[in-house]
Amino acid sequence: MQAAEVEPKRTQRYVDEAYRLVLEKPGVEEVLIMNRSGVPVKTSMARQDALQHACLYDNLREKTQAFLQRMEPPQNLCMLRVRTRMHEVIITPDGKITILVVQNAPDTYLHSPQDK
């Protein structure tokens, strides 16, 4: 087995460091880190919100993955970015954990200088 094929271990230290680095980014409001099964392991959200986001993410991931499998050639989900008027949600799954980030990203297009 080559060194490039070995996945790094997803230890608690790894999770804590990823959590810290994401929270330091400007505009980040909430962070949710889930294990492979979709169970929240570290979050800045309230417990109920974290569970709801994890459940909704799992449904979205399943549908997205089914769509990607129908493409030629089949693709894997690397990152999913969903934007609304006030927020942006970025989902980054890998083999062991999934990071879900909610950012404050107001839509500046709707507030053009012509509106003022």
MDAnalysis code that builds the backbone (N, CA, C; Angstrom):
import MDAnalysis as mda
import numpy as np

u = mda.Universe.empty(348, n_residues=116, atom_resindex=np.repeat(np.arange(116), 3), trajectory=True)
u.add_TopologyAttr("name", ["N", "CA", "C"] * 116)
u.add_TopologyAttr("resid", np.arange(1, 117))
u.add_TopologyAttr("resname", ["MET", "GLN", "ALA", "ALA", "GLU", "VAL", "GLU", "PRO", "LYS", "ARG", "THR", "GLN", "ARG", "TYR", "VAL", "ASP", "GLU", "ALA", "TYR", "ARG", "LEU", "VAL", "LEU", "GLU", "LYS", "PRO", "GLY", "VAL", "GLU", "GLU", "VAL", "LEU", "ILE", "MET", "ASN", "ARG", "SER", "GLY", "VAL", "PRO", "VAL", "LYS", "THR", "SER", "MET", "ALA", "ARG", "GLN", "ASP", "ALA", "LEU", "GLN", "HIS", "ALA", "CYS", "LEU", "TYR", "ASP", "ASN", "LEU", "ARG", "GLU", "LYS", "THR", "GLN", "ALA", "PHE", "LEU", "GLN", "ARG", "MET", "GLU", "PRO", "PRO", "GLN", "ASN", "LEU", "CYS", "MET", "LEU", "ARG", "VAL", "ARG", "THR", "ARG", "MET", "HIS", "GLU", "VAL", "ILE", "ILE", "THR", "PRO", "ASP", "GLY", "LYS", "ILE", "THR", "ILE", "LEU", "VAL", "VAL", "GLN", "ASN", "ALA", "PRO", "ASP", "THR", "TYR", "LEU", "HIS", "SER", "PRO", "GLN", "ASP", "LYS"])
u.atoms.positions = np.array([
    [0.847, -1.179, 0.000],
    [0.000, 0.000, 0.000],
    [0.889, 1.237, 0.000],
    [0.597, 2.195, -0.867],
    [1.390, 3.406, -0.949],
    [0.960, 4.383, 0.127],
    [1.882, 5.300, 0.472],
    [1.603, 6.275, 1.525],
    [0.448, 7.199, 1.142],
    [0.265, 7.475, -0.152],
    [-0.806, 8.367, -0.594],
    [-2.187, 7.752, -0.396],
    [-2.275, 6.428, -0.313],
    [-3.564, 5.756, -0.166],
    [-4.035, 5.676, 1.281],
    [-3.171, 5.951, 2.228],
    [-3.515, 5.847, 3.638],
    [-4.269, 7.100, 4.064],
    [-5.473, 6.896, 4.613],
    [-6.261, 8.024, 5.108],
    [-5.779, 8.423, 6.488],
    [-5.711, 9.735, 6.762],
    [-5.353, 10.145, 8.110],
    [-6.456, 9.772, 9.085],
    [-6.070, 9.456, 10.308],
    [-7.064, 9.107, 11.320],
    [-7.840, 10.342, 11.719],
    [-9.131, 10.167, 11.920],
    [-10.007, 11.268, 12.337],
    [-10.171, 11.189, 13.853],
    [-9.181, 11.658, 14.567],
    [-9.191, 11.619, 16.024],
    [-9.946, 12.829, 16.568],
    [-10.148, 12.849, 17.869],
    [-10.795, 13.997, 18.497],
    [-9.957, 15.255, 18.295],
    [-8.652, 15.108, 18.287],
    [-7.774, 16.261, 18.043],
    [-8.011, 16.821, 16.640],
    [-8.154, 15.920, 15.668],
    [-8.433, 16.330, 14.289],
    [-9.761, 17.094, 14.222],
    [-10.781, 16.567, 14.878],
    [-12.100, 17.210, 14.891],
    [-12.017, 18.576, 15.561],
    [-11.347, 18.662, 16.702],
    [-11.208, 19.931, 17.415],
    [-10.468, 20.968, 16.585],
    [-9.426, 20.549, 15.893],
    [-8.643, 21.478, 15.072],
    [-9.456, 21.965, 13.875],
    [-10.175, 21.060, 13.225],
    [-11.032, 21.455, 12.098],
    [-12.107, 22.433, 12.574],
    [-12.710, 22.154, 13.715],
    [-13.734, 23.015, 14.293],
    [-13.176, 24.415, 14.565],
    [-12.015, 24.469, 15.178],
    [-11.381, 25.755, 15.505],
    [-11.061, 26.548, 14.243],
    [-10.483, 25.896, 13.250],
    [-10.106, 26.581, 12.018],
    [-11.320, 27.135, 11.277],
    [-12.405, 26.389, 11.259],
    [-13.608, 26.851, 10.562],
    [-14.223, 28.036, 11.299],
    [-14.290, 27.974, 12.619],
    [-14.893, 29.066, 13.388],
    [-14.116, 30.378, 13.268],
    [-12.825, 30.304, 12.970],
    [-11.999, 31.506, 12.827],
    [-12.275, 32.268, 11.541],
    [-12.901, 31.637, 10.576],
    [-13.156, 32.277, 9.286],
    [-14.215, 33.363, 9.435],
    [-14.040, 34.479, 8.728],
    [-15.028, 35.559, 8.823],
    [-16.372, 35.143, 8.233],
    [-17.440, 35.571, 8.879],
    [-18.790, 35.301, 8.398],
    [-19.385, 33.987, 8.866],
    [-18.600, 33.121, 9.506],
    [-19.117, 31.832, 9.960],
    [-19.997, 32.052, 11.179],
    [-21.229, 31.554, 11.106],
    [-22.162, 31.675, 12.221],
    [-22.275, 30.377, 13.015],
    [-22.372, 29.250, 12.312],
    [-22.567, 27.965, 12.973],
    [-21.703, 26.906, 12.300],
    [-21.259, 25.944, 13.103],
    [-20.484, 24.812, 12.598],
    [-21.066, 23.543, 13.188],
    [-21.147, 22.516, 12.346],
    [-21.614, 21.204, 12.781],
    [-20.694, 20.159, 12.174],
    [-20.069, 19.362, 13.023],
    [-19.230, 18.263, 12.552],
    [-19.929, 16.964, 12.925],
    [-20.126, 16.115, 11.896],
    [-20.823, 14.847, 12.084],
    [-19.888, 13.685, 11.780],
    [-20.147, 12.544, 12.410],
    [-19.368, 11.348, 12.089],
    [-19.932, 10.709, 10.825],
    [-19.381, 9.579, 10.443],
    [-19.782, 8.895, 9.203],
    [-21.264, 8.537, 9.201],
    [-21.824, 8.289, 10.371],
    [-23.240, 7.907, 10.486],
    [-24.180, 9.100, 10.502],
    [-23.648, 10.329, 10.476],
    [-24.479, 11.522, 10.503],
    [-24.843, 11.985, 11.897],
    [-24.140, 11.491, 12.908],
    [-24.396, 11.892, 14.292],
    [-23.492, 13.083, 14.633],
    [-24.063, 14.187, 15.145],
    [-23.227, 15.331, 15.510],
    [-22.207, 14.959, 16.589],
    [-20.932, 15.308, 16.357],
    [-19.888, 15.050, 17.343],
    [-19.348, 16.338, 17.947],
    [-19.458, 17.458, 17.220],
    [-19.047, 18.753, 17.752],
    [-19.828, 19.819, 16.998],
    [-20.359, 20.788, 17.739],
    [-21.189, 21.806, 17.107],
    [-21.232, 23.078, 17.938],
    [-21.531, 24.170, 17.267],
    [-21.777, 25.438, 17.947],
    [-23.276, 25.704, 18.034],
    [-24.083, 24.808, 17.491],
    [-25.541, 24.946, 17.480],
    [-26.148, 24.382, 18.758],
    [-27.381, 24.757, 18.986],
    [-28.147, 24.121, 20.052],
    [-28.357, 22.655, 19.670],
    [-28.515, 21.785, 20.659],
    [-28.615, 20.345, 20.404],
    [-29.735, 20.002, 19.432],
    [-30.905, 20.574, 19.634],
    [-32.043, 20.285, 18.762],
    [-31.783, 20.757, 17.339],
    [-31.183, 21.935, 17.181],
    [-30.853, 22.448, 15.851],
    [-29.823, 21.554, 15.166],
    [-28.835, 21.101, 15.921],
    [-27.800, 20.232, 15.358],
    [-28.404, 18.923, 14.861],
    [-29.301, 18.342, 15.631],
    [-29.950, 17.096, 15.212],
    [-30.819, 17.298, 13.975],
    [-31.515, 18.424, 13.924],
    [-32.360, 18.724, 12.768],
    [-31.501, 18.935, 11.518],
    [-30.422, 19.710, 11.638],
    [-29.526, 19.937, 10.500],
    [-28.907, 18.621, 10.028],
    [-28.503, 17.765, 10.960],
    [-27.889, 16.483, 10.604],
    [-28.875, 15.604, 9.835],
    [-30.114, 15.572, 10.269],
    [-31.142, 14.770, 9.599],
    [-31.430, 15.312, 8.197],
    [-31.585, 16.619, 8.087],
    [-31.850, 17.226, 6.787],
    [-30.668, 17.045, 5.840],
    [-29.457, 17.160, 6.379],
    [-28.268, 16.955, 5.552],
    [-28.253, 15.535, 4.992],
    [-28.579, 14.562, 5.821],
    [-28.532, 13.171, 5.383],
    [-29.492, 12.934, 4.214],
    [-30.680, 13.507, 4.283],
    [-31.639, 13.393, 3.176],
    [-31.099, 14.054, 1.911],
    [-30.533, 15.238, 2.069],
    [-29.969, 15.970, 0.930],
    [-28.789, 15.212, 0.327],
    [-27.938, 14.652, 1.170],
    [-26.779, 13.897, 0.696],
    [-27.214, 12.678, -0.112],
    [-28.201, 11.953, 0.384],
    [-28.688, 10.769, -0.323],
    [-29.207, 11.122, -1.714],
    [-30.000, 12.170, -1.808],
    [-30.559, 12.572, -3.095],
    [-29.468, 13.093, -4.030],
    [-28.534, 13.845, -3.502],
    [-27.439, 14.366, -4.317],
    [-26.563, 13.234, -4.817],
    [-26.256, 12.288, -3.948],
    [-25.414, 11.160, -4.346],
    [-26.111, 10.311, -5.412],
    [-27.424, 10.118, -5.289],
    [-28.169, 9.368, -6.303],
    [-28.103, 10.085, -7.653],
    [-28.218, 11.400, -7.627],
    [-28.098, 12.189, -8.861],
    [-26.708, 12.049, -9.466],
    [-25.689, 12.162, -8.627],
    [-24.316, 12.086, -9.124],
    [-23.982, 10.706, -9.675],
    [-24.563, 9.645, -9.130],
    [-24.311, 8.299, -9.621],
    [-24.874, 8.078, -11.026],
    [-25.858, 8.880, -11.423],
    [-26.448, 8.745, -12.756],
    [-25.638, 9.471, -13.822],
    [-24.722, 10.332, -13.398],
    [-23.897, 11.061, -14.360],
    [-22.861, 10.133, -14.980],
    [-22.372, 10.493, -16.142],
    [-21.309, 9.723, -16.800],
    [-20.020, 10.477, -16.678],
    [-18.996, 9.976, -16.152],
    [-18.891, 8.813, -15.281],
    [-19.450, 9.154, -13.896],
    [-19.774, 8.147, -13.106],
    [-20.308, 8.421, -11.765],
    [-19.353, 9.289, -10.941],
    [-19.907, 10.233, -10.265],
    [-19.134, 11.188, -9.473],
    [-19.431, 10.989, -7.987],
    [-18.519, 11.468, -7.147],
    [-18.726, 11.481, -5.696],
    [-18.899, 12.912, -5.228],
    [-19.671, 13.086, -4.177],
    [-19.905, 14.408, -3.611],
    [-18.666, 14.877, -2.862],
    [-18.078, 16.003, -3.283],
    [-16.896, 16.568, -2.622],
    [-17.279, 17.758, -1.748],
    [-18.157, 18.611, -2.259],
    [-18.612, 19.762, -1.504],
    [-19.946, 20.206, -2.084],
    [-20.835, 20.624, -1.205],
    [-22.143, 21.108, -1.621],
    [-22.332, 22.489, -1.018],
    [-22.703, 23.430, -1.852],
    [-22.868, 24.817, -1.409],
    [-24.279, 25.264, -1.765],
    [-25.034, 25.683, -0.748],
    [-26.412, 26.123, -0.936],
    [-26.511, 27.553, -0.411],
    [-27.072, 28.433, -1.231],
    [-27.134, 29.835, -0.849],
    [-28.581, 30.324, -0.842],
    [-28.909, 31.085, 0.197],
    [-30.205, 31.750, 0.275],
    [-29.928, 33.250, 0.314],
    [-30.946, 34.029, 0.535],
    [-30.727, 35.476, 0.603],
    [-29.837, 35.883, 1.779],
    [-29.993, 35.206, 2.897],
    [-29.280, 35.635, 4.106],
    [-28.139, 34.714, 4.525],
    [-28.163, 33.466, 4.116],
    [-27.158, 32.515, 4.583],
    [-26.626, 31.672, 3.436],
    [-25.513, 31.055, 3.719],
    [-24.921, 30.100, 2.807],
    [-24.517, 28.894, 3.635],
    [-24.864, 27.702, 3.161],
    [-24.513, 26.469, 3.858],
    [-23.525, 25.722, 2.975],
    [-22.386, 25.373, 3.552],
    [-21.362, 24.619, 2.848],
    [-21.214, 23.280, 3.560],
    [-21.323, 22.199, 2.793],
    [-21.230, 20.852, 3.338],
    [-20.052, 20.162, 2.679],
    [-19.120, 19.674, 3.504],
    [-17.925, 19.006, 3.005],
    [-17.804, 17.638, 3.651],
    [-18.185, 16.573, 2.942],
    [-18.039, 15.224, 3.485],
    [-16.696, 14.614, 3.095],
    [-16.185, 13.739, 3.942],
    [-15.059, 12.892, 3.563],
    [-15.323, 11.509, 4.135],
    [-14.332, 10.658, 4.190],
    [-14.538, 9.284, 4.612],
    [-14.992, 9.108, 6.040],
    [-14.604, 10.000, 6.932],
    [-14.884, 9.814, 8.363],
    [-15.802, 10.872, 8.959],
    [-15.658, 12.128, 8.541],
    [-16.478, 13.196, 9.118],
    [-17.089, 14.039, 8.011],
    [-18.105, 14.802, 8.392],
    [-18.720, 15.781, 7.499],
    [-18.790, 17.094, 8.254],
    [-18.365, 18.162, 7.590],
    [-18.415, 19.490, 8.192],
    [-19.504, 20.275, 7.489],
    [-20.428, 20.808, 8.269],
    [-21.502, 21.647, 7.772],
    [-21.296, 23.038, 8.365],
    [-21.191, 24.041, 7.512],
    [-20.925, 25.414, 7.948],
    [-22.058, 26.310, 7.477],
    [-22.594, 27.122, 8.390],
    [-23.596, 28.127, 8.044],
    [-22.898, 29.482, 8.128],
    [-22.912, 30.196, 7.000],
    [-22.254, 31.503, 6.950],
    [-23.289, 32.598, 6.770],
    [-22.936, 33.777, 7.236],
    [-23.732, 34.962, 6.990],
    [-23.288, 35.498, 5.637],
    [-24.133, 35.333, 4.654],
    [-23.784, 35.751, 3.298],
    [-24.976, 36.446, 2.660],
    [-25.246, 37.691, 3.058],
    [-26.392, 38.385, 2.473],
    [-26.198, 38.573, 0.975],
    [-27.286, 38.524, 0.250],
    [-27.242, 38.658, -1.198],
    [-27.078, 40.126, -1.555],
    [-25.889, 40.511, -1.951],
    [-25.612, 41.908, -2.276],
    [-26.205, 42.299, -3.627],
    [-26.535, 41.332, -4.466],
    [-27.115, 41.629, -5.762],
    [-28.484, 42.277, -5.593],
    [-29.248, 41.845, -4.606],
    [-30.582, 42.402, -4.401],
    [-30.548, 43.829, -3.878],
    [-29.420, 44.242, -3.337],
    [-29.281, 45.581, -2.773],
    [-28.288, 46.383, -3.602],
    [-28.581, 46.531, -4.872],
    [-27.682, 47.259, -5.767],
    [-27.761, 48.752, -5.480],
    [-26.734, 49.515, -5.865],
    [-26.745, 50.965, -5.627],
    [-27.926, 51.668, -6.293],
    [-28.514, 51.085, -7.344],
    [-29.647, 51.698, -8.023],
    [-30.883, 51.715, -7.136],
    [-30.969, 50.798, -6.154],
    [-32.130, 50.717, -5.259],
    [-32.148, 51.834, -4.242],
    [-31.021, 52.456, -4.021],
    [-30.935, 53.498, -2.968],
    [-31.334, 54.847, -3.455],
])
